[in-house]
Amino acid sequence: MNIEKLHEVVFNMEETIVTATMSKPNEIVMLLSSGNVGRFNLDEQKGTYLFSVKSSFESSDGGFDLTAKSTIYTLDEIVVVVNDFKRHGIIHYPGKYKALDLWRGEYHANISRYPIALFKNETNVPHIIYGADWNHLQIMNLDTRQILTASKSLIEENAEERHLEFYKQYPDDNKLPWPRPYDYFFGKLFLSPNQKTFLSAGWAWGSRDCYKIYDIAQFINNNRITYSTVGVWEHENRATCWIDDATIAIAYNPAIDDEENATADSTCEIHIHKISTDGIELEKEIQLTDKLLLKSNMYFNKTINSFVISHPKTGLSIISLNGQVVYKDENLKVNSYDVETDLFLTTDDKTMLVYKIIE
């Protein structure tokens, strides 16, 4: 197995590349330092202007920040760009609207990844899941701009029953109104391969990584919040990915996660969690020597049945499901990997490189 460089483009322009993503096998969407967002066709070596993240409307926090870490999400021709740890974003939908503003509440936005996911429903209509506030997600039909979850409560299902059961055992000293609003910080969202469920890599007070799974149909149609918790660990914003519709992989460090008898020399692990009607169970532990696994980007390539793991310091690794390192290049630093196109993207200032896995 090897990694082959397919394209290297050096742009002759005054702007620099802030962030970029593969939108198609031959197309990249880029945010430039000027605030302009555009498409670049790799076959034609031609760029097309789409919109600007700069706005004529004044915002108390300055609006979209071009100096902050940002991410671009795409679905067909739809483009969404957001500041990862700030409040602002923009949706671009050709033929519908040029730049539709997104914004979320400021409460701990600086440590909570902007939740965004794009999907199509069973009738092929594009939708977006996005964060409105720290504990509040909305789902919008992108064709009509209708918010389908506008009336959704911020109260969990069976919250009253759990409250009463809890205070049978403990004194209710606070005397606060109940049931309380949903006490969870949504984080980066990961759609299941069938686009029926999504995982939130969020956190809870402690502070702790707290990863939860939500059913999209339930989220839209049930007025109360329902979920399944995968697990709770030390707050590290740890790497995770879907393997298939019923399997989640999550990075784990025995020493950081306070496992009994663990030391600084303990190997990191990928924990495989299986989802069933009976709940979520830890099915398998894969041991790795990579000490920076928690902070890596982790993907699963079903064609080669392996994990693709990247980190700015440790480079690129491909790990099989039995833990075998089938490829490693510590010098290859990639910004992103797109599972659908099977392409890696690296950008630096005015240069863009595209790589592909070759078996």
LINGIWO-V493488 format. One record per residue. N is the residue number from 1. PSI is psi in whole degrees, -180 to 180 (NA if undefined). NEAR is the number of other ideal C-beta (glycine too) atoms within 12 Angstrom. D_FIRST is the distance of its C-alpha to the first C-alpha in whole Angstrom. Layout:
# LINGIWO-V493488
{{N/PSI/NEAR/D_FIRST} {N/PSI/NEAR/D_FIRST}}
This chain:
# LINGIWO-V493488
{{1/142/24/0} {2/169/16/4} {3/125/31/7} {4/135/20/10} {5/122/21/14} {6/-38/25/16} {7/145/27/19} {8/118/19/21} {9/126/29/25} {10/117/16/27} {11/136/25/30} {12/85/10/34} {13/162/20/36} {14/-33/11/38} {15/163/22/36} {16/162/24/33} {17/122/35/30} {18/-49/34/31} {19/160/33/28} {20/164/43/26} {21/154/39/24} {22/124/37/22} {23/-27/36/25} {24/167/23/23} {25/-26/19/20} {26/19/19/23} {27/140/33/25} {28/139/44/25} {29/131/43/28} {30/145/43/29} {31/125/43/32} {32/164/36/34} {33/-16/25/36} {34/-14/20/39} {35/-8/28/39} {36/141/30/38} {37/133/43/35} {38/165/32/33} {39/146/31/31} {40/119/35/29} {41/119/20/27} {42/-31/29/25} {43/-44/15/25} {44/-12/12/29} {45/48/17/29} {46/138/16/32} {47/153/26/33} {48/127/21/35} {49/137/21/37} {50/-57/33/37} {51/176/32/39} {52/143/24/40} {53/-9/41/40} {54/142/25/43} {55/149/21/46} {56/-11/9/50} {57/135/14/51} {58/141/9/51} {59/145/19/50} {60/-26/10/51} {61/11/18/48} {62/-5/18/47} {63/-156/25/45} {64/130/33/41} {65/110/28/40} {66/-13/27/38} {67/-8/17/37} {68/158/26/36} {69/131/20/32} {70/160/36/32} {71/145/32/29} {72/133/43/29} {73/142/41/29} {74/152/35/29} {75/109/32/30} {76/-119/25/30} {77/-4/22/32} {78/137/34/34} {79/132/45/33} {80/130/44/34} {81/133/46/34} {82/153/40/35} {83/121/38/35} {84/-41/31/33} {85/34/27/36} {86/-153/34/39} {87/-10/32/41} {88/151/37/41} {89/171/40/38} {90/139/38/39} {91/130/38/38} {92/123/39/38} {93/97/30/38} {94/134/21/39} {95/-12/12/42} {96/-58/20/43} {97/145/19/43} {98/-43/20/42} {99/100/28/42} {100/122/23/43} {101/141/27/43} {102/144/34/42} {103/155/28/43} {104/168/34/43} {105/159/23/45} {106/-9/21/45} {107/110/17/45} {108/28/26/43} {109/-26/30/40} {110/-14/21/39} {111/12/21/37} {112/116/38/36} {113/136/34/34} {114/117/47/35} {115/121/45/34} {116/135/42/33} {117/137/40/31} {118/136/35/32} {119/165/35/32} {120/141/22/34} {121/-172/24/36} {122/-17/12/37} {123/16/9/39} {124/21/13/36} {125/130/25/38} {126/140/32/36} {127/161/39/37} {128/138/45/36} {129/127/41/36} {130/155/37/37} {131/127/42/39} {132/-28/30/43} {133/180/25/44} {134/-35/32/42} {135/20/34/43} {136/115/32/43} {137/148/41/41} {138/154/31/42} {139/125/37/40} {140/137/33/41} {141/117/24/41} {142/-22/36/40} {143/-44/22/42} {144/-14/14/45} {145/15/21/45} {146/131/17/46} {147/111/22/45} {148/-17/27/45} {149/24/30/45} {150/-34/16/49} {151/7/15/51} {152/135/28/48} {153/155/21/50} {154/25/25/48} {155/138/25/49} {156/154/28/47} {157/137/23/48} {158/25/17/51} {159/-37/24/51} {160/-44/16/55} {161/-42/16/55} {162/-37/18/52} {163/-48/21/55} {164/-40/15/58} {165/-40/12/56} {166/-45/18/55} {167/9/18/58} {168/-24/11/60} {169/-24/10/58} {170/149/11/59} {171/142/9/61} {172/76/14/61} {173/-30/7/62} {174/-32/12/60} {175/44/8/62} {176/157/11/60} {177/147/11/59} {178/156/18/57} {179/150/23/55} {180/153/20/53} {181/160/20/50} {182/122/28/46} {183/73/21/45} {184/136/36/42} {185/110/38/40} {186/148/44/37} {187/-152/39/34} {188/139/34/31} {189/141/39/30} {190/116/39/27} {191/140/32/28} {192/157/26/27} {193/-34/24/25} {194/-1/18/28} {195/31/26/30} {196/-24/24/33} {197/164/34/32} {198/150/43/31} {199/135/42/31} {200/119/43/32} {201/69/40/31} {202/-159/43/34} {203/163/32/37} {204/164/28/40} {205/143/15/43} {206/-46/14/43} {207/151/20/40} {208/141/24/37} {209/132/39/34} {210/105/35/35} {211/126/44/33} {212/153/39/34} {213/136/38/34} {214/141/39/36} {215/126/26/37} {216/-45/32/37} {217/-43/21/40} {218/-41/22/42} {219/-36/34/41} {220/-42/29/43} {221/-22/15/46} {222/126/22/47} {223/-22/18/49} {224/162/24/48} {225/125/32/44} {226/149/26/42} {227/170/31/39} {228/133/29/37} {229/124/26/36} {230/-45/36/33} {231/170/30/34} {232/130/23/35} {233/-176/32/34} {234/149/25/35} {235/100/25/35} {236/-2/30/31} {237/50/31/30} {238/155/39/27} {239/145/39/24} {240/160/44/24} {241/161/38/22} {242/141/36/23} {243/-47/33/20} {244/-171/20/23} {245/-16/21/27} {246/15/24/28} {247/130/31/25} {248/140/41/25} {249/136/41/23} {250/134/45/25} {251/145/43/24} {252/138/39/26} {253/110/34/28} {254/-36/27/30} {255/-49/22/32} {256/-35/26/33} {257/16/26/33} {258/37/16/36} {259/140/19/35} {260/133/9/38} {261/4/9/37} {262/147/18/34} {263/176/13/34} {264/-20/11/32} {265/-4/12/29} {266/142/23/29} {267/144/23/25} {268/164/39/24} {269/153/33/23} {270/120/41/22} {271/128/37/25} {272/119/32/24} {273/130/33/27} {274/132/23/29} {275/130/31/31} {276/178/14/34} {277/-19/9/38} {278/-8/9/39} {279/-159/15/37} {280/125/26/33} {281/146/19/32} {282/116/21/30} {283/-34/21/28} {284/149/21/25} {285/123/23/24} {286/119/32/21} {287/136/21/21} {288/158/36/19} {289/-7/20/20} {290/110/34/20} {291/-14/22/23} {292/21/26/23} {293/-41/40/22} {294/-39/34/25} {295/9/23/25} {296/171/37/21} {297/130/37/20} {298/133/42/18} {299/163/37/17} {300/125/35/16} {301/109/33/13} {302/-22/20/15} {303/-44/18/13} {304/0/23/10} {305/47/19/13} {306/159/33/12} {307/141/41/13} {308/120/42/13} {309/129/43/15} {310/148/37/16} {311/141/29/19} {312/-26/18/21} {313/-34/16/22} {314/-2/27/19} {315/-144/26/16} {316/134/37/13} {317/147/38/11} {318/122/38/9} {319/128/38/11} {320/169/22/12} {321/-15/24/16} {322/7/17/17} {323/2/25/16} {324/133/20/13} {325/107/24/11} {326/-15/25/7} {327/141/29/7} {328/133/25/10} {329/103/26/12} {330/-18/18/15} {331/-11/13/16} {332/106/28/15} {333/116/25/17} {334/144/38/17} {335/-35/34/20} {336/162/32/19} {337/131/35/17} {338/115/31/18} {339/-37/27/17} {340/-44/20/19} {341/-13/27/17} {342/39/28/14} {343/141/37/15} {344/147/40/15} {345/133/40/18} {346/132/34/20} {347/147/34/23} {348/107/21/26} {349/-95/18/29} {350/16/21/29} {351/143/21/26} {352/131/38/23} {353/141/31/19} {354/132/35/17} {355/161/32/13} {356/147/28/11} {357/129/30/7} {358/119/17/6} {359/NA/16/4}}
